[in-house]
């Protein structure tokens, strides 16, 4: 399944563990990640959930071959279940990001409460480039975090950007050098896990609870539109162009 979980004291770590594919996510990984999130949420000993990627990459986003073979054309598709689980998680979520964070590798960070990025990490939300639409509530959250124009700039163009811009946009909490990355993440997560647990839960609810119902409604709308896009010829052309290393022709 290429999802590895481990509980270290009060910290539940979910690791994307498919390094040869830069941890690109397939259907089985989405299912496993959803189950892991739900297990962490139900475990009274867990106070913090930590997302990581194995082998120097966070995740390259959807595995495009699996995406074609198992298209998310129904609202119960595993990717949509994972997105709902992210939005519903009440415990603090932390992401340690390095290498690449593409597609859902970037949009899932909007649901994390703290994001630590290693210098040199590349972010990208290439949905329109693939004939698709934003997911994970990003078309709801990004305009509210960044303003419409900066959100549109990210989502319409789908261009790569680095840690300096991610920090400027407020998408990451800290940018860390390679030398300090591991130690800083470990220290922050440990410190967070030692805080008063009910106070942490209540604080997260106050920070994010006011938008949760609206966010979940928007996720359903996004998911519905994305599912309907799967039969559009634009998607077939965009993915073919990606594999053939050419510009797509949207005539």
Helices and strands as residue ranges (DSSP letters): E 3-8, E 11-16, G 19-21, H 27-42, E 48-53, H 64-69, H 78-88, E 92-97, E 100-102, H 104-107, G 108-111, E 114-118, E 122-124, G 128-130, H 138-146, H 148-157, H 163-169, E 174-176, H 178-193, H 197-229, H 233-244
